[in-house]
Amino acid sequence: MKATKTHCVQVELPSEAFAHHPWEPDQLSRELRELWLLEQVRQRRLAFTKAAELSGMPVALFLERMRSHQITPFDLDPDELARELR
């Protein structure tokens, strides 16, 4: 497996954010990474296949996560999609 350069980002969150769900740091780190990658796909900055690879998830599981966050795997804007469906 190819070594990947990584960046460490520190995020400060208020304690009250954990009042109803006390996450473990590793769990929170994984979830934030996944959400960030999902947002990169939503913004069309990253292909979903690459995002799945970077997340360490199988593509099928990443697609399921995309579905649950209402992110389409199709790289068409609404007008392009409407033209394709005609």
N, CA, C and O atoms as a printed pandas DataFrame, in Angstrom:
     atom_number atom_name residue_name chain_id  residue_number  x_coord  y_coord  z_coord
0              1         N          MET        A               1    0.839   -1.182    0.000
1              2        CA          MET        A               1    0.000    0.000    0.000
2              3         C          MET        A               1    0.880    1.239    0.000
3              4         O          MET        A               1    1.851    1.321    0.752
4              5         N          LYS        A               2    0.536    2.199   -0.845
5              6        CA          LYS        A               2    1.304    3.430   -0.983
6              7         C          LYS        A               2    1.107    4.316    0.239
7              8         O          LYS        A               2   -0.020    4.516    0.693
8              9         N          ALA        A               3    2.207    4.849    0.770
9             10        CA          ALA        A               3    2.114    5.760    1.915
10            11         C          ALA        A               3    1.505    7.073    1.444
11            12         O          ALA        A               3    1.878    7.600    0.396
12            13         N          THR        A               4    0.583    7.585    2.209
13            14        CA          THR        A               4   -0.099    8.824    1.874
14            15         C          THR        A               4    0.319    9.909    2.846
15            16         O          THR        A               4    0.349    9.697    4.058
16            17         N          LYS        A               5    0.640   11.068    2.304
17            18        CA          LYS        A               5    0.947   12.214    3.150
18            19         C          LYS        A               5   -0.354   12.658    3.815
19            20         O          LYS        A               5   -1.401   12.703    3.169
20            21         N          THR        A               6   -0.289   12.979    5.075
21            22        CA          THR        A               6   -1.490   13.410    5.788
22            23         C          THR        A               6   -1.286   14.792    6.393
23            24         O          THR        A               6   -0.159   15.257    6.566
24            25         N          HIS        A               7   -2.387   15.426    6.704
25            26        CA          HIS        A               7   -2.387   16.706    7.399
26            27         C          HIS        A               7   -3.209   16.537    8.666
27            28         O          HIS        A               7   -4.225   15.842    8.666
28            29         N          CYS        A               8   -2.778   17.156    9.717
29            30        CA          CYS        A               8   -3.516   17.109   10.977
30            31         C          CYS        A               8   -4.197   18.457   11.170
31            32         O          CYS        A               8   -3.558   19.504   11.069
32            33         N          VAL        A               9   -5.492   18.426   11.447
33            34        CA          VAL        A               9   -6.275   19.637   11.646
34            35         C          VAL        A               9   -6.855   19.596   13.049
35            36         O          VAL        A               9   -7.441   18.594   13.458
36            37         N          GLN        A              10   -6.693   20.662   13.768
37            38        CA          GLN        A              10   -7.252   20.742   15.118
38            39         C          GLN        A              10   -8.549   21.537   15.052
39            40         O          GLN        A              10   -8.588   22.630   14.488
40            41         N          VAL        A              11   -9.607   20.983   15.628
41            42        CA          VAL        A              11  -10.911   21.633   15.636
42            43         C          VAL        A              11  -11.357   21.788   17.079
43            44         O          VAL        A              11  -11.378   20.821   17.840
44            45         N          GLU        A              12  -11.707   22.985   17.442
45            46        CA          GLU        A              12  -12.215   23.216   18.795
46            47         C          GLU        A              12  -13.734   23.175   18.767
47            48         O          GLU        A              12  -14.373   23.859   17.967
48            49         N          LEU        A              13  -14.300   22.369   19.645
49            50        CA          LEU        A              13  -15.747   22.235   19.760
50            51         C          LEU        A              13  -16.152   22.513   21.203
51            52         O          LEU        A              13  -15.461   22.096   22.132
52            53         N          PRO        A              14  -17.259   23.210   21.397
53            54        CA          PRO        A              14  -17.680   23.492   22.768
54            55         C          PRO        A              14  -18.124   22.210   23.479
55            56         O          PRO        A              14  -18.684   21.307   22.857
56            57         N          SER        A              15  -17.873   22.145   24.752
57            58        CA          SER        A              15  -18.236   20.963   25.550
58            59         C          SER        A              15  -19.708   20.629   25.446
59            60         O          SER        A              15  -20.085   19.457   25.457
60            61         N          GLU        A              16  -20.543   21.651   25.345
61            62        CA          GLU        A              16  -21.992   21.392   25.278
62            63         C          GLU        A              16  -22.387   20.633   24.013
63            64         O          GLU        A              16  -23.472   20.055   23.958
64            65         N          ALA        A              17  -21.530   20.626   23.005
65            66        CA          ALA        A              17  -21.812   19.849   21.794
66            67         C          ALA        A              17  -21.817   18.356   22.087
67            68         O          ALA        A              17  -22.360   17.576   21.305
68            69         N          PHE        A              18  -21.222   17.949   23.201
69            70        CA          PHE        A              18  -21.125   16.543   23.568
70            71         C          PHE        A              18  -22.111   16.145   24.659
71            72         O          PHE        A              18  -22.048   15.026   25.169
72            73         N          ALA        A              19  -23.004   17.033   25.017
73            74        CA          ALA        A              19  -23.935   16.782   26.119
74            75         C          ALA        A              19  -24.822   15.557   25.879
75            76         O          ALA        A              19  -25.114   14.810   26.813
76            77         N          HIS        A              20  -25.244   15.355   24.645
77            78        CA          HIS        A              20  -26.180   14.264   24.364
78            79         C          HIS        A              20  -25.535   13.082   23.648
79            80         O          HIS        A              20  -26.172   12.050   23.434
80            81         N          HIS        A              21  -24.271   13.241   23.282
81            82        CA          HIS        A              21  -23.588   12.160   22.575
82            83         C          HIS        A              21  -22.087   12.274   22.830
83            84         O          HIS        A              21  -21.378   12.892   22.036
84            85         N          PRO        A              22  -21.597   11.701   23.900
85            86        CA          PRO        A              22  -20.173   11.836   24.261
86            87         C          PRO        A              22  -19.261   10.958   23.400
87            88         O          PRO        A              22  -18.942    9.835   23.792
88            89         N          TRP        A              23  -18.842   11.449   22.247
89            90        CA          TRP        A              23  -17.987   10.701   21.337
90            91         C          TRP        A              23  -16.599   10.475   21.897
91            92         O          TRP        A              23  -16.085   11.265   22.690
92            93         N          GLU        A              24  -16.021    9.402   21.474
93            94        CA          GLU        A              24  -14.618    9.135   21.726
94            95         C          GLU        A              24  -13.823    9.887   20.658
95            96         O          GLU        A              24  -14.309   10.024   19.535
96            97         N          PRO        A              25  -12.632   10.374   20.962
97            98        CA          PRO        A              25  -11.848   11.136   19.978
98            99         C          PRO        A              25  -11.637   10.409   18.647
99           100         O          PRO        A              25  -11.746   11.034   17.592
100          101         N          ASP        A              26  -11.338    9.107   18.671
101          102        CA          ASP        A              26  -11.121    8.375   17.424
102          103         C          ASP        A              26  -12.398    8.304   16.590
103          104         O          ASP        A              26  -12.355    8.437   15.367
104          105         N          GLN        A              27  -13.528    8.095   17.253
105          106        CA          GLN        A              27  -14.814    8.036   16.557
106          107         C          GLN        A              27  -15.130    9.388   15.936
107          108         O          GLN        A              27  -15.556    9.459   14.783
108          109         N          LEU        A              28  -14.927   10.448   16.685
109          110        CA          LEU        A              28  -15.196   11.792   16.186
110          111         C          LEU        A              28  -14.283   12.109   15.009
111          112         O          LEU        A              28  -14.729   12.701   14.026
112          113         N          SER        A              29  -13.026   11.728   15.093
113          114        CA          SER        A              29  -12.082   11.955   14.007
114          115         C          SER        A              29  -12.538   11.259   12.722
115          116         O          SER        A              29  -12.508   11.860   11.648
116          117         N          ARG        A              30  -12.957   10.005   12.827
117          118        CA          ARG        A              30  -13.438    9.256   11.655
118          119         C          ARG        A              30  -14.679    9.918   11.065
119          120         O          ARG        A              30  -14.799   10.060    9.848
120          121         N          GLU        A              31  -15.600   10.319   11.937
121          122        CA          GLU        A              31  -16.846   10.926   11.468
122          123         C          GLU        A              31  -16.586   12.271   10.789
123          124         O          GLU        A              31  -17.167   12.559    9.743
124          125         N          LEU        A              32  -15.722   13.089   11.375
125          126        CA          LEU        A              32  -15.398   14.383   10.763
126          127         C          LEU        A              32  -14.703   14.193    9.421
127          128         O          LEU        A              32  -14.981   14.933    8.477
128          129         N          ARG        A              33  -13.796   13.208    9.317
129          130        CA          ARG        A              33  -13.117   12.925    8.047
130          131         C          ARG        A              33  -14.139   12.511    6.994
131          132         O          ARG        A              33  -14.104   12.991    5.861
132          133         N          GLU        A              34  -15.051   11.614    7.377
133          134        CA          GLU        A              34  -16.082   11.157    6.442
134          135         C          GLU        A              34  -16.955   12.325    5.986
135          136         O          GLU        A              34  -17.216   12.473    4.792
136          137         N          LEU        A              35  -17.407   13.152    6.926
137          138        CA          LEU        A              35  -18.258   14.285    6.566
138          139         C          LEU        A              35  -17.532   15.279    5.673
139          140         O          LEU        A              35  -18.130   15.840    4.755
140          141         N          TRP        A              36  -16.246   15.503    5.934
141          142        CA          TRP        A              36  -15.472   16.422    5.114
142          143         C          TRP        A              36  -15.341   15.867    3.690
143          144         O          TRP        A              36  -15.491   16.607    2.717
144          145         N          LEU        A              37  -15.063   14.570    3.572
145          146        CA          LEU        A              37  -14.949   13.960    2.249
146          147         C          LEU        A              37  -16.286   13.986    1.513
147          148         O          LEU        A              37  -16.330   14.245    0.310
148          149         N          LEU        A              38  -17.374   13.720    2.231
149          150        CA          LEU        A              38  -18.696   13.807    1.611
150          151         C          LEU        A              38  -18.959   15.225    1.086
151          152         O          LEU        A              38  -19.507   15.393   -0.004
152          153         N          GLU        A              39  -18.578   16.214    1.841
153          154        CA          GLU        A              39  -18.789   17.600    1.402
154          155         C          GLU        A              39  -17.918   17.934    0.188
155          156         O          GLU        A              39  -18.342   18.696   -0.681
156          157         N          GLN        A              40  -16.717   17.379    0.118
157          158        CA          GLN        A              40  -15.866   17.599   -1.052
158          159         C          GLN        A              40  -16.521   17.021   -2.304
159          160         O          GLN        A              40  -16.440   17.612   -3.381
160          161         N          VAL        A              41  -17.172   15.861   -2.161
161          162        CA          VAL        A              41  -17.897   15.257   -3.280
162          163         C          VAL        A              41  -19.103   16.125   -3.639
163          164         O          VAL        A              41  -19.353   16.378   -4.817
164          165         N          ARG        A              42  -19.846   16.580   -2.638
165          166        CA          ARG        A              42  -21.022   17.427   -2.879
166          167         C          ARG        A              42  -20.623   18.688   -3.658
167          168         O          ARG        A              42  -21.348   19.128   -4.551
168          169         N          GLN        A              43  -19.483   19.255   -3.317
169          170        CA          GLN        A              43  -19.005   20.481   -3.954
170          171         C          GLN        A              43  -18.265   20.206   -5.272
171          172         O          GLN        A              43  -17.749   21.128   -5.904
172          173         N          ARG        A              44  -18.221   18.927   -5.679
173          174        CA          ARG        A              44  -17.559   18.497   -6.915
174          175         C          ARG        A              44  -16.069   18.821   -6.925
175          176         O          ARG        A              44  -15.486   19.092   -7.975
176          177         N          ARG        A              45  -15.474   18.788   -5.763
177          178        CA          ARG        A              45  -14.029   18.998   -5.641
178          179         C          ARG        A              45  -13.266   17.689   -5.671
179          180         O          ARG        A              45  -12.046   17.669   -5.836
180          181         N          LEU        A              46  -14.002   16.587   -5.507
181          182        CA          LEU        A              46  -13.386   15.271   -5.404
182          183         C          LEU        A              46  -14.358   14.236   -5.953
183          184         O          LEU        A              46  -15.554   14.290   -5.667
184          185         N          ALA        A              47  -13.849   13.296   -6.738
185          186        CA          ALA        A              47  -14.690   12.209   -7.246
186          187         C          ALA        A              47  -15.067   11.275   -6.095
187          188         O          ALA        A              47  -14.279   11.064   -5.174
188          189         N          PHE        A              48  -16.269   10.723   -6.156
189          190        CA          PHE        A              48  -16.704    9.854   -5.055
190          191         C          PHE        A              48  -15.826    8.624   -4.928
191          192         O          PHE        A              48  -15.645    8.113   -3.823
192          193         N          THR        A              49  -15.273    8.133   -6.040
193          194        CA          THR        A              49  -14.398    6.963   -5.951
194          195         C          THR        A              49  -13.117    7.296   -5.191
195          196         O          THR        A              49  -12.635    6.482   -4.403
196          197         N          LYS        A              50  -12.566    8.479   -5.419
197          198        CA          LYS        A              50  -11.357    8.900   -4.705
198          199         C          LYS        A              50  -11.693    9.158   -3.242
199          200         O          LYS        A              50  -10.918    8.796   -2.356
200          201         N          ALA        A              51  -12.834    9.776   -2.981
201          202        CA          ALA        A              51  -13.250   10.033   -1.596
202          203         C          ALA        A              51  -13.426    8.726   -0.839
203          204         O          ALA        A              51  -13.034    8.625    0.323
204          205         N          ALA        A              52  -14.011    7.726   -1.485
205          206        CA          ALA        A              52  -14.170    6.412   -0.848
206          207         C          ALA        A              52  -12.805    5.829   -0.505
207          208         O          ALA        A              52  -12.597    5.303    0.588
208          209         N          GLU        A              53  -11.881    5.929   -1.452
209          210        CA          GLU        A              53  -10.525    5.428   -1.216
210          211         C          GLU        A              53   -9.879    6.139   -0.028
211          212         O          GLU        A              53   -9.304    5.496    0.850
212          213         N          LEU        A              54   -9.976    7.471   -0.008
213          214        CA          LEU        A              54   -9.368    8.244    1.073
214          215         C          LEU        A              54  -10.025    7.976    2.427
215          216         O          LEU        A              54   -9.379    8.091    3.468
216          217         N          SER        A              55  -11.303    7.620    2.409
217          218        CA          SER        A              55  -12.000    7.327    3.657
218          219         C          SER        A              55  -11.688    5.929    4.170
219          220         O          SER        A              55  -11.917    5.621    5.340
220          221         N          GLY        A              56  -11.158    5.077    3.275
221          222        CA          GLY        A              56  -10.881    3.690    3.655
222          223         C          GLY        A              56  -12.109    2.809    3.569
223          224         O          GLY        A              56  -12.102    1.684    4.068
224          225         N          MET        A              57  -13.174    3.310    2.935
225          226        CA          MET        A              57  -14.417    2.550    2.798
226          227         C          MET        A              57  -14.509    1.923    1.414
227          228         O          MET        A              57  -13.970    2.462    0.448
228          229         N          PRO        A              58  -15.191    0.784    1.318
229          230        CA          PRO        A              58  -15.518    0.276   -0.013
230          231         C          PRO        A              58  -16.422    1.296   -0.722
231          232         O          PRO        A              58  -17.188    2.010   -0.074
232          233         N          VAL        A              59  -16.327    1.355   -2.040
233          234        CA          VAL        A              59  -17.113    2.323   -2.811
234          235         C          VAL        A              59  -18.609    2.155   -2.533
235          236         O          VAL        A              59  -19.323    3.149   -2.402
236          237         N          ALA        A              60  -19.089    0.922   -2.443
237          238        CA          ALA        A              60  -20.520    0.694   -2.201
238          239         C          ALA        A              60  -20.963    1.317   -0.879
239          240         O          ALA        A              60  -22.039    1.911   -0.808
240          241         N          LEU        A              61  -20.153    1.191    0.159
241          242        CA          LEU        A              61  -20.500    1.779    1.454
242          243         C          LEU        A              61  -20.456    3.311    1.373
243          244         O          LEU        A              61  -21.314    3.988    1.940
244          245         N          PHE        A              62  -19.459    3.853    0.670
245          246        CA          PHE        A              62  -19.383    5.310    0.535
246          247         C          PHE        A              62  -20.590    5.828   -0.241
247          248         O          PHE        A              62  -21.137    6.878    0.096
248          249         N          LEU        A              63  -21.009    5.103   -1.275
249          250        CA          LEU        A              63  -22.220    5.496   -2.012
250          251         C          LEU        A              63  -23.445    5.494   -1.106
251          252         O          LEU        A              63  -24.310    6.361   -1.229
252          253         N          GLU        A              64  -23.525    4.531   -0.202
253          254        CA          GLU        A              64  -24.638    4.490    0.758
254          255         C          GLU        A              64  -24.598    5.717    1.665
255          256         O          GLU        A              64  -25.634    6.320    1.947
256          257         N          ARG        A              65  -23.401    6.084    2.119
257          258        CA          ARG        A              65  -23.262    7.298    2.945
258          259         C          ARG        A              65  -23.676    8.530    2.154
259          260         O          ARG        A              65  -24.319    9.434    2.687
260          261         N          MET        A              66  -23.301    8.557    0.869
261          262        CA          MET        A              66  -23.707    9.671    0.014
262          263         C          MET        A              66  -25.235    9.742   -0.061
263          264         O          MET        A              66  -25.820   10.819    0.055
264          265         N          ARG        A              67  -25.869    8.594   -0.255
265          266        CA          ARG        A              67  -27.337    8.559   -0.335
266          267         C          ARG        A              67  -27.957    9.100    0.941
267          268         O          ARG        A              67  -28.910    9.877    0.890
268          269         N          SER        A              68  -27.423    8.696    2.084
269          270        CA          SER        A              68  -28.005    9.137    3.352
270          271         C          SER        A              68  -27.809   10.637    3.586
271          272         O          SER        A              68  -28.513   11.242    4.394
272          273         N          HIS        A              69  -26.845   11.234    2.872
273          274        CA          HIS        A              69  -26.621   12.684    2.966
274          275         C          HIS        A              69  -27.155   13.413    1.736
275          276         O          HIS        A              69  -26.855   14.586    1.513
276          277         N          GLN        A              70  -27.952   12.699    0.944
277          278        CA          GLN        A              70  -28.591   13.242   -0.255
278          279         C          GLN        A              70  -27.581   13.855   -1.227
279          280         O          GLN        A              70  -27.773   14.961   -1.730
280          281         N          ILE        A              71  -26.507   13.113   -1.476
281          282        CA          ILE        A              71  -25.485   13.515   -2.437
282          283         C          ILE        A              71  -25.563   12.541   -3.611
283          284         O          ILE        A              71  -25.460   11.328   -3.427
284          285         N          THR        A              72  -25.740   13.065   -4.786
285          286        CA          THR        A              72  -25.844   12.209   -5.964
286          287         C          THR        A              72  -24.460   11.814   -6.480
287          288         O          THR        A              72  -23.523   12.609   -6.412
288          289         N          PRO        A              73  -24.330   10.602   -6.990
289          290        CA          PRO        A              73  -23.056   10.201   -7.584
290          291         C          PRO        A              73  -22.913   10.709   -9.022
291          292         O          PRO        A              73  -21.849   10.570   -9.626
292          293         N          PHE        A              74  -23.980   11.297   -9.567
293          294        CA          PHE        A              74  -23.956   11.786  -10.938
294          295         C          PHE        A              74  -23.393   13.197  -10.978
295          296         O          PHE        A              74  -23.765   14.053  -10.176
296          297         N          ASP        A              75  -22.502   13.422  -11.912
297          298        CA          ASP        A              75  -21.833   14.713  -12.017
298          299         C          ASP        A              75  -22.567   15.615  -13.012
299          300         O          ASP        A              75  -21.968   16.137  -13.953
300          301         N          LEU        A              76  -23.860   15.789  -12.793
301          302        CA          LEU        A              76  -24.676   16.648  -13.641
302          303         C          LEU        A              76  -25.378   17.673  -12.766
303          304         O          LEU        A              76  -25.847   17.348  -11.676
304          305         N          ASP        A              77  -25.450   18.913  -13.244
305          306        CA          ASP        A              77  -26.250   19.876  -12.505
306          307         C          ASP        A              77  -27.717   19.628  -12.880
307          308         O          ASP        A              77  -27.981   18.899  -13.836
308          309         N          PRO        A              78  -28.666   20.208  -12.159
309          310        CA          PRO        A              78  -30.087   19.912  -12.416
310          311         C          PRO        A              78  -30.520   20.147  -13.865
311          312         O          PRO        A              78  -31.326   19.378  -14.389
312          313         N          ASP        A              79  -30.007   21.190  -14.527
313          314        CA          ASP        A              79  -30.379   21.446  -15.926
314          315         C          ASP        A              79  -29.838   20.354  -16.857
315          316         O          ASP        A              79  -30.533   19.903  -17.767
316          317         N          GLU        A              80  -28.590   19.936  -16.618
317          318        CA          GLU        A              80  -27.999   18.874  -17.422
318          319         C          GLU        A              80  -28.776   17.575  -17.254
319          320         O          GLU        A              80  -29.016   16.858  -18.226
320          321         N          LEU        A              81  -29.162   17.279  -16.036
321          322        CA          LEU        A              81  -29.917   16.061  -15.756
322          323         C          LEU        A              81  -31.277   16.106  -16.455
323          324         O          LEU        A              81  -31.709   15.108  -17.033
324          325         N          ALA        A              82  -31.946   17.249  -16.406
325          326        CA          ALA        A              82  -33.241   17.389  -17.065
326          327         C          ALA        A              82  -33.102   17.138  -18.580
327          328         O          ALA        A              82  -33.951   16.480  -19.181
328          329         N          ARG        A              83  -32.048   17.657  -19.177
329          330        CA          ARG        A              83  -31.826   17.443  -20.620
330          331         C          ARG        A              83  -31.568   15.962  -20.899
331          332         O          ARG        A              83  -32.065   15.428  -21.891
332          333         N          GLU        A              84  -30.812   15.307  -20.054
333          334        CA          GLU        A              84  -30.515   13.882  -20.247
334          335         C          GLU        A              84  -31.776   13.014  -20.134
335          336         O          GLU        A              84  -31.881   11.982  -20.798
336          337         N          LEU        A              85  -32.721   13.429  -19.301
337          338        CA          LEU        A              85  -33.922   12.643  -19.060
338          339         C          LEU        A              85  -35.002   12.861  -20.122
339          340         O          LEU        A              85  -36.004   12.145  -20.134
340          341         N          ARG        A              86  -34.815   13.825  -20.999
341          342        CA          ARG        A              86  -35.803   14.072  -22.071
342          343         C          ARG        A              86  -35.757   13.004  -23.125
343          344         O          ARG        A              86  -36.516   13.057  -24.092
